[in-house]
Amino acid sequence: MIKEYPMTFEEFVRQFSSEEQCRDYLYQLRWPDGFVCPKCGCDVCWLINNKVYECKSCGHQTSVTSGTIFQDTRTSLKTWFIAIWWITTQKYGASAEGLQQVLGLGSYETAWSWLHKIRKAMVRSDRSKLSGLVEVDETYIGGEEHSGSTGRGTGNKVLVAIAVELLSFGNEKRQGLRKIGRVRLSVIPDASIESLLPFVTENIEMDSEVITDGWPSYSFIKSSGYTHTVFVQKKKKDDESSLPHVHLIISLLKRWLLGTHQGAVSDKHMQAYLEEYTFRFNRRNASKRGLLFYRLLEGAVNCPPLTYDDLVNPPNIESLPW
């Protein structure tokens, strides 16, 4: 891990005042133990034009931006770094309009595509699963429900699955009290076993205790390597008290979408916004903004390149891996 990252904007400006400094930083992020050819794995290369690395073994040419979200960019890395710094320092989230103003970009579409590329970089492929005690539920987010519709399978909103990790805290006199740890949020096509099982197994460690309500589709949990605790709801009005930590996250998420994005989040892009919320919430106690900047850049060099068409037309819900 790179030991040095800026702690203030003044340090940021000093550390990344040139393209060369930005490239060198990305090099250390991408190849912390020295160059490795992405094609054959050879660790010996020739440097061409101070930008391109040619593998001594197979002749494959690459750069620090190849295969990352920065690939084929016509904008300076300095500008990208400013965008990422600004996004990580926004306490309540970033908007495309705000990014456009900060960078002086000529079009809203450019700012929108940059922001969505950076949101993709917020998802770490090696992130650890939730563990211990975990509450799981679903909620609808989006447009108005159809008139007279009730229940889990109705309405025209996007269905979102939520998993909330619970941590113990306090002394012996306060045993049993819990605080929220990390969260996971995913759009799912419906509340069936076929949709909920992948979400649980992809996001929660085996042997964890999973708490849900009595929805029949959660019947798979016990036979899938988890301890399953079912909260039996005694009164309809107790809905939010049945899984209080999940419902708190639902409330905060809806408030964030409404406040930061004025509720203007299209269904097909909902997952991207959920990932941004997850990234921010799971790092809500981070005191070092520079470390968040580092983590997001680390994700950016490990995120494959995305075209504008990839962003405008994301995969259908049914083809997502949860």
C-alpha positions in Angstrom: 0.0 0.0 0.0 1.2 3.5 -0.8 2.1 5.2 2.5 1.7 8.7 1.3 -1.6 10.3 0.3 -2.7 13.9 0.6 -4.5 14.9 3.8 -5.5 18.4 2.7 -6.3 20.0 -0.6 -3.1 22.0 -0.4 -1.1 18.7 -0.1 -3.2 17.3 -3.0 -2.2 20.2 -5.3 1.4 19.9 -4.3 1.5 16.1 -4.7 -0.3 16.0 -8.1 0.8 19.2 -9.8 2.0 17.4 -13.0 0.9 14.5 -15.3 4.1 12.7 -14.5 3.3 12.7 -10.8 -0.2 11.4 -11.5 1.2 8.6 -13.7 3.8 7.6 -11.1 1.1 7.4 -8.5 -1.1 5.2 -10.7 2.0 3.0 -11.4 2.5 2.4 -7.7 -1.2 1.6 -7.3 -1.3 -0.8 -10.2 2.1 -2.5 -9.7 3.1 -2.0 -6.1 5.8 -4.7 -6.4 7.0 -3.7 -9.8 5.7 -4.0 -13.4 3.8 -7.2 -14.3 2.7 -7.8 -17.9 -1.1 -8.1 -18.0 -0.8 -10.6 -20.9 2.0 -13.0 -19.9 2.9 -12.1 -16.3 6.5 -11.2 -17.1 8.1 -8.6 -14.8 10.6 -7.1 -17.2 9.7 -4.3 -19.6 11.1 -1.5 -21.7 9.8 2.1 -21.2 8.8 3.8 -24.4 8.1 7.5 -24.6 7.8 7.7 -20.8 4.3 6.4 -21.1 4.2 2.9 -22.7 5.7 -0.2 -21.2 6.6 -3.0 -23.6 7.0 -6.5 -22.1 10.4 -8.0 -22.8 8.9 -11.5 -23.1 5.8 -11.2 -25.3 6.1 -7.6 -26.6 2.7 -6.6 -25.3 2.5 -2.9 -24.8 0.5 -1.3 -22.0 0.4 1.9 -19.9 -0.7 2.8 -16.4 -4.2 3.7 -17.7 -4.7 0.7 -20.0 -7.5 -1.6 -18.7 -8.7 1.0 -16.2 -11.5 3.6 -16.1 -8.9 6.1 -17.4 -8.3 4.2 -20.7 -8.6 6.2 -23.8 -9.3 9.4 -21.9 -8.5 12.6 -23.7 -8.6 14.6 -20.4 -5.5 15.0 -18.2 -5.0 12.7 -15.3 -4.7 15.9 -13.1 -8.3 16.7 -13.9 -9.4 13.1 -13.2 -7.6 13.3 -9.8 -9.3 16.5 -9.0 -12.7 14.9 -9.8 -12.0 11.9 -7.5 -10.7 14.2 -4.7 -13.8 16.3 -5.0 -16.1 13.3 -5.0 -14.5 11.8 -1.9 -14.7 15.1 0.0 -18.5 15.5 -0.6 -20.0 14.4 2.6 -23.5 13.7 1.2 -22.6 12.6 -2.3 -21.8 14.1 -5.6 -24.0 15.1 -8.5 -23.1 15.4 -12.2 -24.1 19.1 -12.2 -21.8 19.8 -9.3 -18.9 17.9 -10.9 -19.5 19.8 -14.2 -19.2 23.1 -12.4 -16.1 22.2 -10.4 -14.2 20.9 -13.4 -15.6 23.4 -15.9 -16.6 20.6 -18.2 -18.3 21.6 -21.5 -21.2 19.2 -21.2 -23.4 17.6 -18.6 -23.1 14.3 -20.4 -19.3 14.2 -19.8 -19.7 14.9 -16.1 -22.5 12.3 -15.9 -20.3 9.6 -17.6 -17.3 10.4 -15.4 -19.4 10.2 -12.2 -20.8 6.8 -13.3 -17.3 5.5 -14.1 -16.1 6.5 -10.7 -19.2 4.9 -9.1 -18.2 1.6 -10.8 -14.7 2.0 -9.2 -16.4 2.2 -5.8 -17.1 -1.5 -5.9 -14.1 -3.6 -4.8 -13.9 -7.0 -6.3 -12.1 -8.3 -3.2 -14.3 -6.8 -0.6 -15.0 -9.0 2.3 -18.5 -10.4 3.0 -20.6 -9.3 5.9 -20.4 -11.6 8.9 -21.7 -12.3 12.4 -25.2 -11.1 12.9 -26.8 -9.7 9.8 -30.3 -8.4 9.2 -31.8 -8.9 5.7 -34.9 -7.4 4.1 -36.1 -5.8 0.9 -37.8 -2.5 0.1 -39.3 -0.7 -3.0 -37.6 2.5 -4.1 -38.7 4.7 -7.0 -42.0 5.8 -8.6 -45.5 5.7 -7.2 -47.2 2.4 -6.6 -50.2 1.4 -8.6 -53.4 2.4 -7.1 -54.7 -0.1 -4.7 -51.6 -2.3 -4.8 -50.2 -3.8 -1.6 -47.6 -6.4 -0.7 -44.2 -7.4 -1.8 -44.9 -8.2 -5.4 -46.8 -5.1 -6.4 -46.1 -1.5 -7.4 -43.9 -0.1 -10.1 -40.9 0.6 -7.9 -37.4 -0.9 -8.0 -37.0 -3.7 -5.5 -33.8 -3.4 -3.4 -32.4 -6.1 -1.1 -30.6 -4.8 2.0 -28.2 -6.6 4.3 -27.0 -4.9 7.5 -24.1 -6.2 9.6 -24.6 -5.7 13.4 -21.8 -5.1 15.8 -21.8 -5.5 19.6 -20.8 -2.6 21.8 -21.0 -1.4 25.4 -20.0 -3.0 28.7 -21.5 -5.9 30.5 -24.5 -3.9 31.8 -25.4 -3.0 28.2 -25.0 -6.5 26.7 -27.1 -7.2 23.7 -27.0 -3.7 22.3 -25.9 -3.5 18.7 -24.6 -0.8 16.3 -24.6 -0.9 12.5 -21.4 -2.1 10.8 -21.3 -2.4 7.0 -24.1 -2.7 4.5 -24.8 -4.2 1.1 -27.5 -3.0 -1.3 -28.6 -4.6 -4.5 -31.4 -4.2 -7.0 -33.2 -7.6 -7.5 -35.9 -8.5 -10.0 -38.3 -9.9 -7.4 -38.6 -11.3 -3.8 -38.3 -14.9 -4.9 -35.9 -17.5 -3.6 -34.1 -17.4 -7.0 -33.4 -13.7 -6.4 -32.7 -13.6 -2.7 -30.5 -16.7 -2.4 -27.7 -15.2 -4.7 -27.9 -11.9 -2.8 -27.4 -13.6 0.6 -24.6 -16.0 -0.5 -22.7 -13.3 -2.5 -22.8 -10.8 0.4 -22.8 -12.8 3.7 -20.2 -15.2 5.1 -21.3 -18.8 5.8 -22.0 -19.6 9.5 -23.4 -16.1 10.1 -26.7 -15.6 11.8 -29.2 -14.0 9.3 -32.3 -12.3 10.7 -35.3 -11.9 8.4 -39.0 -11.5 8.7 -41.3 -14.5 7.9 -41.3 -14.1 4.2 -41.4 -17.7 2.7 -38.6 -17.0 0.2 -36.1 -16.9 3.0 -36.6 -20.6 3.7 -33.4 -21.4 2.0 -31.2 -19.7 4.6 -31.0 -22.5 7.1 -30.1 -25.1 4.5 -27.5 -22.8 2.9 -25.0 -22.8 5.8 -26.4 -20.0 7.9 -28.2 -19.8 11.2 -31.6 -18.4 10.5 -33.6 -16.3 13.0 -37.1 -15.3 11.9 -38.6 -12.2 13.5 -42.3 -12.9 14.1 -44.3 -9.7 13.7 -47.0 -9.5 16.2 -48.7 -6.3 15.0 -48.8 -4.7 11.6 -47.7 -1.4 13.1 -44.5 -3.0 14.4 -43.2 -3.4 10.9 -40.2 -1.0 11.3 -39.4 -2.4 14.8 -39.1 -5.9 13.5 -35.8 -5.2 11.7 -34.9 -1.8 13.1 -31.4 -1.6 11.6 -32.5 -2.5 8.1 -35.3 0.0 8.3 -33.0 2.7 9.5 -30.8 2.1 6.4 -33.9 2.2 4.2 -34.9 5.6 5.7 -31.4 7.0 5.3 -31.0 5.8 1.7 -34.3 7.3 0.6 -33.4 10.6 2.3 -30.1 10.6 0.5 -31.6 9.9 -2.9 -34.1 12.6 -2.3 -31.7 15.2 -0.9 -28.6 14.7 -3.0 -30.2 13.6 -6.2 -33.7 15.2 -5.8 -35.1 11.7 -6.3 -34.2 11.9 -10.0 -32.6 8.4 -10.2 -33.8 6.3 -13.1 -34.6 2.6 -12.5 -31.8 1.3 -14.8 -29.1 3.3 -13.0 -30.3 2.6 -9.5 -27.6 0.0 -8.8 -24.8 2.6 -9.5 -26.3 5.0 -6.9 -26.7 2.1 -4.4 -23.0 1.4 -4.8 -22.1 5.0 -4.1 -24.3 5.0 -1.0 -22.7 1.8 0.1 -19.1 3.1 -0.4 -19.9 6.3 1.5 -21.9 4.6 4.4 -19.3 1.9 5.0 -16.6 4.6 5.3 -18.7 7.1 7.3 -16.4 7.0 10.2 -13.2 7.6 8.2 -11.4 10.6 9.5 -8.8 10.7 6.7 -10.3 12.0 3.5 -7.0 11.3 1.8 -7.4 7.6 2.5 -10.8 7.6 0.8 -9.2 9.3 -2.2 -6.5 6.5 -2.2 -9.1 3.8 -1.9 -11.2 5.2 -4.8 -8.1 5.5 -7.0 -7.2 2.0 -6.1 -10.6 0.9 -7.3 -10.2 2.9 -10.5 -7.1 1.1 -11.6 -8.7 -2.2 -10.9 -12.0 -1.4 -12.7 -12.2 -2.3 -16.4 -12.7 0.4 -19.0 -16.3 1.4 -19.7 -17.7 3.0 -22.8 -20.5 5.6 -22.8 -22.8 3.0 -24.2 -21.9 0.7 -21.3 -23.0 3.4 -18.9 -26.2 4.5 -20.7 -27.3 0.9 -21.2 -26.4 -1.1 -18.1 -27.3 -4.8 -17.9 -30.9 -5.7 -17.2 -31.7 -6.6 -13.6 -32.3 -10.2 -14.5 -28.7 -10.5 -15.7 -27.0 -9.0 -12.7 -25.1 -11.5 -10.4 -27.3 -11.3 -7.4 
